[in-house]
Amino acid sequence: MSVKVADKVVVATDSEEICKHARSFGAEVVMTPESCANGTERCSYVAKKYRNYDIIVNLQGDAPLTPAAFVEDLVLAFDDPNIAVATPVLRCDAEALAGFKNDRANGRVGGTTVVFNNKMEALYFSKEVLPYTGEGVPEEMRMPVFHHVGVYGYRREALARYMDLREGRWEKWEGLEQLRFLENSVKVKCVEMGRGYQFWELNNPTDVPIIEKMLREAGIE
């Protein structure tokens, strides 16, 4: 197991196909109800079965390129007892930002961006490119854009509370589960990851060859 701080890894799914494949290589699987609307709800369901764990990390299947270091740094953030929910963010370089803008210009939903306050607490997540970077403004004067990586860390209490909260309007319109926390005044800590990582998520069919190429280059088939 690449993530050194993980005590247990569980595949949570409502898909028999995924379950069968995961068990074929020895993974521990928990079948979750089809009523689970997102990964956070699945994690909450699984957390009820494993009550000895206080920190739960949601590593999503559409992000196979997530480095182990992202998860490790995320878990370390919970050394601060005031953090209930945390998630990784990456400062976009010029290439990544161009990719985000290209997706939006062509009507595709690309990666998610996030803006946060001076305490690194999320203010908003969006599938639009936020903040506005200002076309024609010199690069060195533009506001940085942060890519939100779809990995979440939660304290057990935060997961339990999530299930008691109704889906919010921003969550519904953006299709982003983490906005339920923000709409109900639950702080989400953004943990900036170091630069130099190759990272891409599966959001559109056009992302498949990109991810497959990056996996091959990393020696993962």
Secondary structure as GFF3:
##gff-version 3
##sequence-region A 1 221
A	DSSP	beta_strand	10	13	.	.	.	ID=ss1
A	DSSP	alpha_helix	16	24	.	.	.	ID=ss2
A	DSSP	beta_strand	28	31	.	.	.	ID=ss3
A	DSSP	alpha_helix	39	47	.	.	.	ID=ss4
A	DSSP	beta_strand	55	59	.	.	.	ID=ss5
A	DSSP	alpha_helix	68	76	.	.	.	ID=ss6
A	DSSP	three_ten_helix	77	79	.	.	.	ID=ss7
A	DSSP	beta_strand	85	91	.	.	.	ID=ss8
A	DSSP	alpha_helix	94	105	.	.	.	ID=ss9
A	DSSP	beta_strand	112	116	.	.	.	ID=ss10
A	DSSP	beta_strand	122	126	.	.	.	ID=ss11
A	DSSP	three_ten_helix	139	141	.	.	.	ID=ss12
A	DSSP	beta_strand	146	148	.	.	.	ID=ss13
A	DSSP	beta_strand	151	155	.	.	.	ID=ss14
A	DSSP	alpha_helix	156	164	.	.	.	ID=ss15
A	DSSP	alpha_helix	169	174	.	.	.	ID=ss16
A	DSSP	alpha_helix	179	183	.	.	.	ID=ss17
A	DSSP	beta_strand	188	192	.	.	.	ID=ss18
A	DSSP	alpha_helix	207	217	.	.	.	ID=ss19
###
